Structures are given as structure tokens and as C-alpha cells.
Amino acid sequence: MRKLNIAIIGLGNIGAYLFKYLKDNKKILTEKNNCIPIIKYISAKNKNKKRNIKIKKNQWLNNYLDATKKKDVDLIIELIGGAEGPAKKLVFNALKNKKHVVTANKALIAKYGDQLSKIAENNKVNLEFEASVCGGVPIIRLLKEGLIANKISKIYGIFNGTSNFILSSMDTQNKNFDEVLLNAKKLGYAESNPTNDLNGNDVSSKLKILSSLSFSSFLNNNVFVEGIKDIDKIDINNANKLGYKIKLLGFAELINNKFYQRVHPTLIKKNSYVASINGVLNAVIINGIPVGQSIIQGEGAGPAATTSALVSDISSILRGNIKFPFSLSVKERKNLKFHSIDDRFFSAYLRFEVIDKPGVLSNITSIFSKNKVSIKRLVQNPDKNKKSSSIIIITHKSKDKSLKKILKSVAKRNYIKIKPKLIRIDES
Ligand SMILES: NC(=O)c1ccc[n+]([C@@H]2O[C@H](COP(=O)([O-])OP(=O)(O)OC[C@H]3O[C@@H](n4cnc5c(N)ncnc54)[C@H](OP(=O)(O)O)[C@@H]3O)[C@@H](O)[C@H]2O)c1
């Protein structure tokens, strides 16, 4: 029977779990793939660290880069992380030396995926990254295989479990952002430094990868990105009263022949499918022709779900399928232009906390009309004790740049108490 020699580099949360899984499931994987997966080598930063896995002495590589040079390595699994440094060195060298690569590293693929896929294609080896997007949700394989027939017009959803956990806990427990973040850290749902989860960058990396696969294009950095740091429980309560939930969504879409990529907190109708996805779950919705709409959801992160995705990639290599990393040859991928969302139309929710005095409301509404944005709904909640008022406005569809102009203009007025809010509404 054929054999595939594997080196696992990185034995942290994911690497250690995968190591154990591959050992425990060697027989069934061999039977299903008609090829024996053999963990030949492993490496991590600190050889002396205590780990909950049994590693044989002759499996340890003193230098992780040796995996790229050894003749008895066919596949390198990179589980170090980060777009630069050792992960980048490892993956570039592995592909140059004609080793297959499996990685869970979205930062690396979103930044260097085009260069890496070119090397993989030239050297006729696989570069697989199912685990880099939405953990256990097999969205990459779905786009590359299950939905291969389709012309995709939109792919969107919840791609970050940490931010979804925070927003849905703020909603169900009526708690503040900081309280919920602390709890998320305690439960292990947020890293000690959760910046990339909260500022939208994590979603942006995943969106670039999905967008590229959906539209047959090279990776493109033109993404509008806004995180969830400014969302507070007042916005969540207001959204509820207006019939919406707030979710951090990523969108890649084709509208009137223009491509857009955007990541931002979004008001979404309470009775929509996406609004019901709570906690650390991820969900992806794809609109395509001829399939119509497809939806897939599941655990977005964690060692178990990520291992599920990694094993799917490993199995593909065990079976001997050499594929283009981004579904089609580098020669066939397009250099698409992605547009700024400035000229895209949105309905929006705006909230202004103001000093309650005569003339404020009319000043605000005059700024709206000056910018040709019409108001669909206006709610004013005065607080007599604080001599302040909260003004909530829902607009009709308007150009994004006009909405941003209004926000900037009102923010400068002396009656404004805190930074005004703008949250875009999704009508789909
Ligand atoms: N955690 C998740 O839920 C999740 C989900 C999806 C994707 N991912 C991705 O999976 C990858 C790994 O994540 P993780 O959570 O397992 O990270 P982690 O727990 O921080 O593990 C990183 C591993 O890399 C090793 N390492 C660091 N520098 C190294 C070097 N120079 N040479 C060799 N090994 C080195 C570390 O060694 P030591 O053990 O000796 O320190 C550690 O074993 C990342 O790309 C991440 O984005 C993670």
C-alpha cells in the first residue's frame, strides 16, 4: 500500500490535537484513503516543553526547516501561525522543495496565497488551507468542489466566533462589551490579545480568501473593515426594539458588475437565518447560479473543529489529488477590481447622544437633507435627569459616503455628548 510521510510543525492547541487524532485514527484514514499516513517528524519551538502527547525521540527535528529538506517527508503541516517569520519561511521553502503543504494559517494565505499557489502549481504539489477559514465549516472544499458549477454573486456570513460570542452574549445577557469580553477570555473563546478578532482583521483575512475562490480572482486587499469595539448594549437594545440583531458580518458581492468586499457590524432582521446564529458558531451563505442559495454552519474554531478541516485536506493529499490551490490555474485567475463602498447604497442606523435643547433635532435633520439622505424612521428618547436625549435615525438607502459625511458633520457640533454611531443595515 502507498504511504505518505508527514511532518507536523507546531504543536500548540491545534498541532497537539491533530498529532493525537492522526495516531488514533491511522487505520480508518488508511482504509478510507487507500494510503497510510505516517507521522515521520514533528517540531515546535521549545523541545523541553511538557506536552500531553507521546513523541518518539527520533521524531523530533531540532530545526523545523529540516522538514523541507528531508527526502522522507512528503507533506508538511504548518501549525505555527502568523503571516511572517517561521511560518512564512517554512511554507515557502516546503513548496519550493516540492513538499505538499497543509496549513490553518489564514494570515499567511490572505497575504502570500497568490505567490504560494504559483510555486505549488509549478512544482505540482498541493497547498491546502481548509482550516484557515471558519474552522470546522468545510467552506473551501464546498466552493472548490461541491459548488464548482456555480457563478457566485455573493458570499457572506459570520466568520469570527469570538466576536459573535461577544455580540450574542451582550444581547442575551444584557451586559456591556467589557464584561462579556472578560467572560469570553475566561471561557477560552477569546485570546489574551483579541485585537484581530475585535477589529475585523481576522474576518477580513478570511473574506479575502473566500472572495478569491468565489470570483476566480487573485487575493485583493481592497476591503472595507470596521470592528465591533464601538458597539454597546444601548445599540443592541435599540436594534431589538427596531426588529434587528447586530452581527459582525463579512460580505463579498457582485452588484451591477461591481465587486465589493466589506466587514462591519450589521443590523440584520431578527427573523433572518444569520440573526439566529449565536455563540461561537460560524455560518456562511452563498448565492450562486444555478444552485440558488446554500448555507453552511458549524464550529468556527478550537482544536476539534480545526482538526476536522485539517484531516479533510490531509485526506485529499493521501488520495493523490493534485489540485490548484485556488481552484483554477494561476494563469486563469483574474485581476479583478474591487470597488470602495463609498458609492454603494445602504440603509443605516445612526445614533446621536445630544444635549437636550431646542434646535438640535432640526439641525440634525437639516444635515441629513443637505446630504440628500432621507429619513425612514426617527426615535427620540429624552432623559430629563441628564438633560440629554438619544436620537435614533433609520435612513432610506443612501450612498455610503453621504452617511459618513453626516456622521462627521454632526460629530463636530457642540451639542454632541459622545461619538455618534453608524451601523449599516442588511436587507437581504
Ligand atoms: N486555535 C484555534 O482555534 C485555531 C483555529 C483555526 C486556525 N488556527 C490556526 O492554527 C495555527 C496554530 O494555532 P494554535 O492555536 O495551535 O497556536 P499555538 O497554540 O500558539 O501554537 C503554535 C505552535 O507553534 C510553535 N512554534 C512557534 N514558533 C516556532 C518555530 N520558530 N519553530 C517551530 N515551531 C514554532 C509553538 O511551539 P511551542 O509549543 O514550543 O511554544 C507552538 O507549538 C495558527 O495559524 C492559527 O491561526 C487556530
The ligand as a MOL file (V3000), in Angstrom:
LIG
                    3D

  0  0  0     0  0            999 V3000
M  V30 BEGIN CTAB
M  V30 COUNTS 48 52 0 0 0
M  V30 BEGIN ATOM
M  V30 1 N -6.6670 27.9160 17.9060 0
M  V30 2 C -7.6750 27.8530 17.0630 0
M  V30 3 O -8.8440 27.6770 17.4400 0
M  V30 4 C -7.4180 27.9470 15.5740 0
M  V30 5 C -8.4980 27.7830 14.6650 0
M  V30 6 C -8.2500 27.8340 13.2930 0
M  V30 7 C -6.9670 28.0690 12.8400 0
M  V30 8 N -5.9430 28.2590 13.7490 0 CHG=1
M  V30 9 C -4.5950 28.4980 13.2180 0
M  V30 10 O -3.7660 27.3800 13.5430 0
M  V30 11 C -2.4180 27.8080 13.6940 0
M  V30 12 C -1.8780 27.3280 15.0490 0
M  V30 13 O -2.6970 27.8800 16.0760 0
M  V30 14 P -2.5640 27.4110 17.6010 0
M  V30 15 O -3.7630 27.9480 18.2950 0
M  V30 16 O -2.3000 25.9510 17.6720 0 CHG=-1
M  V30 17 O -1.2610 28.2190 18.0500 0
M  V30 18 P -0.3380 27.9660 19.3430 0
M  V30 19 O -1.0750 27.1950 20.3840 0
M  V30 20 O 0.2540 29.2830 19.6750 0
M  V30 21 O 0.8170 27.0070 18.7810 0
M  V30 22 C 1.8790 27.4590 17.9760 0
M  V30 23 C 2.9210 26.3740 17.8760 0
M  V30 24 O 3.9720 26.8370 17.0160 0
M  V30 25 C 5.2050 26.5170 17.6300 0
M  V30 26 N 6.2500 27.4340 17.1590 0
M  V30 27 C 6.3590 28.7580 17.3720 0
M  V30 28 N 7.4770 29.2210 16.7940 0
M  V30 29 C 8.0830 28.1590 16.2190 0
M  V30 30 C 9.2760 27.9860 15.4900 0
M  V30 31 N 10.0880 29.0150 15.2470 0
M  V30 32 N 9.5850 26.7560 15.0520 0
M  V30 33 C 8.7910 25.6960 15.3090 0
M  V30 34 N 7.6520 25.8000 15.9950 0
M  V30 35 C 7.3040 27.0200 16.4360 0
M  V30 36 C 4.9760 26.6410 19.1180 0
M  V30 37 O 5.9750 25.9190 19.8180 0
M  V30 38 P 5.9510 25.7070 21.4320 0
M  V30 39 O 4.8080 24.7640 21.6960 0
M  V30 40 O 7.2460 25.0770 21.7320 0
M  V30 41 O 5.7550 27.0690 22.0180 0
M  V30 42 C 3.5790 26.0230 19.2350 0
M  V30 43 O 3.6800 24.6230 19.3610 0
M  V30 44 C -2.4500 29.3400 13.5150 0
M  V30 45 O -2.1550 29.6540 12.1780 0
M  V30 46 C -3.8990 29.7030 13.8190 0
M  V30 47 O -4.3220 30.9030 13.1720 0
M  V30 48 C -6.1460 28.1810 15.0850 0
M  V30 END ATOM
M  V30 BEGIN BOND
M  V30 1 1 1 2
M  V30 2 2 2 3
M  V30 3 1 2 4
M  V30 4 1 4 5
M  V30 5 2 4 48
M  V30 6 2 5 6
M  V30 7 1 6 7
M  V30 8 2 7 8
M  V30 9 1 8 9
M  V30 10 1 8 48
M  V30 11 1 9 10
M  V30 12 1 9 46
M  V30 13 1 10 11
M  V30 14 1 11 12
M  V30 15 1 11 44
M  V30 16 1 12 13
M  V30 17 1 13 14
M  V30 18 2 14 15
M  V30 19 1 14 16
M  V30 20 1 14 17
M  V30 21 1 17 18
M  V30 22 2 18 19
M  V30 23 1 18 20
M  V30 24 1 18 21
M  V30 25 1 21 22
M  V30 26 1 22 23
M  V30 27 1 23 24
M  V30 28 1 23 42
M  V30 29 1 24 25
M  V30 30 1 25 26
M  V30 31 1 25 36
M  V30 32 1 26 27
M  V30 33 1 26 35
M  V30 34 2 27 28
M  V30 35 1 28 29
M  V30 36 1 29 30
M  V30 37 2 29 35
M  V30 38 1 30 31
M  V30 39 2 30 32
M  V30 40 1 32 33
M  V30 41 2 33 34
M  V30 42 1 34 35
M  V30 43 1 36 37
M  V30 44 1 36 42
M  V30 45 1 37 38
M  V30 46 2 38 39
M  V30 47 1 38 40
M  V30 48 1 38 41
M  V30 49 1 42 43
M  V30 50 1 44 45
M  V30 51 1 44 46
M  V30 52 1 46 47
M  V30 END BOND
M  V30 END CTAB
M  END
